[in-house]
């Protein structure tokens, strides 16, 4: 059994992991004022990987993925996303953001725009795609997340699960090469979690590079090729899911897993 | 039939009662009055007191209104006609109608020009105010300020046309340069627009001064309700964009812009409007080089606009603060740049939240335009206080004149308020 390896997680049958690097994080540190939230983060993500990040609240997992598309600024270290070095240069930040899709815990759809307009806005204004073409793309992805019939409604008229699926479709319309998920199911009622997870599983099967902060351990077992456990702003343990869940090495990991799997 | 029923049930109805009227005390006006006016002894006493108050007001007001005199040439003639009876002397309104609307100096043969400008104002405002109208009508809205200037002030049409051309050239220059950076775009736009305006100014003042020229009317001859309308519409429509810029400036990450916005807003809000108007009237003249003739109406417009935009900026800041941070983050994460995020995501929502506050400022500003009467401009209040009340014929006719001015302002302000409520309902997409 190959435990503790960094990148050599076995690719599942239909999901190909290439050896091309998608995200590279080296010695990254971040402080909120005097509080050291992220400490010496080293992480290399290969194209096609599905990584689940878990850990107790306040461990810095959301902050970590928000640093990848510069929603949070890091103070030390180096982040390279898709070959673009993330510096304070606004052009690089905008380029990375248009290549990296992100889904939030509270969906953050634009309430004053219809579902279709939510999905076409960024392609039209950032990618400069003609309106008609953007609408066709949007309908394609809305069909993929199984809500094409809601295209002309406003977000406030949809259920939470539907809103989160629209948020996924909205990100996909930018044709991102990497998707970040920040606790996408934490704000949902239990019966809506499945529809969102199904959408994410489908996405993973198509080979999307994904980083998910989530507490859905079933999803981690089924989809992830690597699980990362964070505590106190550090990566404490990472492994492929089998080994991670059945044979956790670090004491903090064991404690965390016994708490969330214990009931 | 009835036999079988008689065996199985104890009672069978064979005639049906038709629907009947409810008792008098349980229907219509009587019921409403019993429930709302006389439901208990204290309520009955209060209702009777209120009815007595309404009756005593109406019994003196209605005869005054209905028995009013509309045709007379002076207050004494009014009193003769009334012969001791109760009645208003509305003749002052009909006799001084044009003065109330246009001031005493605007040439009467050109009254059609501001009137036409006023009518066209509705056509220009409609596409801005009513989102359902086709967007192409906005072209007329763009042309309107220059057309209205030409109609009201007169002079050659070259001046307003060059003004418009300068604006368009500035916009085009900004579009072509803005990919090199926002600041370069703004700088290029301002320089090219000023160049066009300078050329246009010298053309309109010199060789082309006779092209399609209307008789010129100087600013000093503007007056009456027309002056209030000019100041109100110009200042409201200018202070909204400036207010938005100040509100965004106050949130800016760039310290110079933020400090400037904060200082401007706090200073202007801390000073009474009337002192700003005195500054416009008197003090600015000391700072300007001698001999420059800087139009008084323009000076007043600048001051009122500054005043109102500081207030609007604070109202919009409230709207911006009410938006969840997730909206900014979602816009950022999709790769929208700052200008796009503001224009497409943040401002549409923030402005919608701010509508009641903005309308509040707009209504207040419109009424505050009457303050110019204190710096001896003859707006509708200035006309009443000055030329009309001090004339020998009409001295002493207070109620009719001030009541008329109040009615004019009420009609417009009530209209603005009703419009804003309609707009709020129309824009409510999130709770349907």
Interface residues (C-beta under 8 A of the other chain):
Chain A: X69 X70 X71 X90 X94 X95 X97 X98 X100 X101 X102 X104 X106 X108 X109 X110 X111 X112 X121 X122 X125 X126 X154 X155 X156 X157 X170 X171 X174
Chain B: X324 X326 X327 X329 X330 X332 X333 X334 X335 X336 X337 X340 X344 X345 X348 X349 X352 X427 X429 X430 X431 X432
